[in-house]
Amino acid sequence: MEVKKGYTAKAKFLLVSPSKIRPIADTIRLKPYTEAMAILESTPKKGAGLIKKVIQSAAANALYQNNKLDEDSLFIKQLLIDEGPRLKRVWPRARGRRDILLKRMSHISVVVDEIGNMGE
């Protein structure tokens, strides 16, 4: 039987580049849940709102599965920003030529856990 390693949530195929989300993720990784939510609320970027939704979902999963927990006892154990597929669009150029416009997608994976399990 596997040992439970936290509470997870994922968001896939988000239409925002991973390079735009990763700096936001780096600021809140391994922080307490309440502090991370305060940082995300004050960050005026699209990626901050997307990460915030996924973290809230992971916290809701934790509180639903374990009634003894509260939001103050959670921290962000793992936050991964992976690259998804790319949409290829044509961008017309001079003399009948074209360029390929790549619209990049991201996958966000979050694991939250109790602060008591921070060393594991």
Residue pairs with C-beta under 8 A, 6 or more apart in sequence:
5 77
5 111
5 113
5 120
6 62
6 77
6 78
6 111
6 112
6 113
6 117
7 58
7 59
7 61
7 62
7 65
7 66
7 111
7 112
7 113
8 58
8 61
8 109
8 110
8 111
9 54
9 55
9 57
9 58
9 61
9 109
9 110
10 54
10 107
10 108
10 109
10 110
11 50
11 53
11 54
11 57
11 107
11 108
12 84
12 107
12 108
13 84
13 85
13 105
13 107
14 50
14 84
14 105
14 106
14 107
14 108
15 87
15 103
15 105
16 46
16 47
16 50
16 104
16 105
16 106
17 104
17 106
18 81
18 82
18 83
18 104
18 106
19 104
20 45
20 46
20 47
21 47
21 50
21 51
21 81
21 106
21 108
22 81
24 40
24 43
24 45
24 47
24 48
24 51
25 51
25 79
25 81
25 108
27 39
28 35
28 36
28 39
28 40
28 51
28 55
28 76
28 79
29 76
29 78
29 79
30 75
30 76
30 77
31 39
31 75
31 76
32 72
32 74
32 75
32 76
32 115
33 55
33 59
33 71
33 72
33 74
33 75
33 76
33 112
34 71
34 72
36 55
36 76
37 52
37 55
37 56
40 48
40 49
40 51
40 52
40 55
41 52
50 106
50 108
51 79
51 108
51 110
54 108
54 109
54 110
55 76
55 79
55 110
55 112
57 110
58 110
58 111
58 112
59 71
59 74
59 112
62 69
62 74
62 112
62 113
63 69
63 70
63 71
69 114
73 114
73 115
73 116
74 112
74 113
74 114
74 115
75 112
75 113
75 114
75 115
75 118
76 110
76 111
76 112
77 111
77 112
77 113
77 117
77 118
78 109
78 110
78 111
79 108
79 109
79 110
79 111
80 107
80 108
80 109
80 110
81 106
81 107
81 108
82 106
82 107
82 108
82 109
83 104
83 105
83 106
83 107
84 104
84 105
84 106
84 107
85 105
86 102
86 103
86 104
86 105
87 102
87 103
87 105
88 100
88 101
88 102
88 103
89 100
89 101
89 102
89 103
90 98
90 99
90 100
90 101
91 98
91 99
91 100
91 101
92 98
93 99
113 120
